[in-house]
Amino acid sequence: MKTTTLTIGNMVCQGCAEKISDILKELHGIKIVKTKTIQKTVQVEFDPNQINESQIETALIKSGYEPKKTGI
């Protein structure tokens, strides 16, 4: 498993956090999604043999969100 943390610039409410969580959980290879609305971050645990970070970011972009890799 691999974990990545993304900052989502336009995640402004709990509704956004829930939508982001739903989007990511639909992707094959995603194991755990943790959103933090106040920090505007999402932590994703995934199987790198099934999905990569670029595919995760692309799914969010296609849904109207603005993901950015963080140093966390």
C-alpha positions as CSV (number, residue, x, y, z in Angstrom):
1,M,0.0,0.0,0.0
2,K,1.0,3.6,-0.6
3,T,-0.3,6.8,1.0
4,T,-0.5,10.2,-0.5
5,T,-1.9,13.5,0.8
6,L,-3.4,16.1,-1.4
7,T,-4.5,19.7,-0.7
8,I,-7.8,20.4,-2.3
9,G,-7.9,24.2,-2.8
10,N,-11.6,24.4,-3.4
11,M,-12.8,22.0,-0.7
12,V,-14.8,24.5,1.3
13,C,-17.3,22.5,3.3
14,Q,-18.2,19.0,4.6
15,G,-20.4,18.4,1.6
16,C,-17.3,18.8,-0.6
17,A,-15.3,16.5,1.6
18,E,-18.0,13.8,1.4
19,K,-18.2,14.2,-2.4
20,I,-14.4,13.9,-2.7
21,S,-14.5,10.8,-0.5
22,D,-17.2,9.2,-2.7
23,I,-15.4,10.0,-5.9
24,L,-12.2,8.4,-4.7
25,K,-13.8,5.3,-3.1
26,E,-15.3,4.5,-6.5
27,L,-11.8,4.1,-8.0
28,H,-10.4,0.6,-8.2
29,G,-7.4,0.2,-5.8
30,I,-8.4,2.9,-3.3
31,K,-8.4,1.4,0.2
32,I,-8.8,4.3,2.7
33,V,-9.8,8.0,2.2
34,K,-9.6,10.5,5.0
35,T,-10.7,14.1,4.4
36,K,-10.0,17.1,6.6
37,T,-12.2,20.0,5.7
38,I,-10.5,22.7,7.8
39,Q,-7.0,21.8,6.5
40,K,-8.5,21.2,3.0
41,T,-6.6,17.9,2.7
42,V,-7.4,14.4,1.7
43,Q,-5.2,11.4,2.6
44,V,-5.5,8.4,0.3
45,E,-4.2,4.9,0.9
46,F,-4.1,3.0,-2.3
47,D,-2.6,-0.1,-4.0
48,P,0.0,1.2,-6.5
49,N,-0.4,-1.9,-8.5
50,Q,-3.9,-0.9,-9.3
51,I,-3.9,2.9,-9.4
52,N,-1.3,5.7,-9.3
53,E,-1.3,9.2,-7.9
54,S,-1.8,10.8,-11.3
55,Q,-5.0,8.8,-11.8
56,I,-6.3,9.9,-8.4
57,E,-5.6,13.5,-9.2
58,T,-7.2,13.2,-12.6
59,A,-10.4,11.8,-11.1
60,L,-10.6,14.8,-8.8
61,I,-9.9,17.3,-11.6
62,K,-12.6,15.8,-13.8
63,S,-15.0,16.3,-10.9
64,G,-14.1,20.0,-10.6
65,Y,-11.7,19.9,-7.7
66,E,-8.2,21.3,-7.6
67,P,-5.8,18.8,-6.1
68,K,-2.2,19.6,-5.3
69,K,0.4,17.2,-3.8
70,T,1.5,18.2,-0.3
71,G,4.7,17.5,1.5
72,I,2.9,15.7,4.3
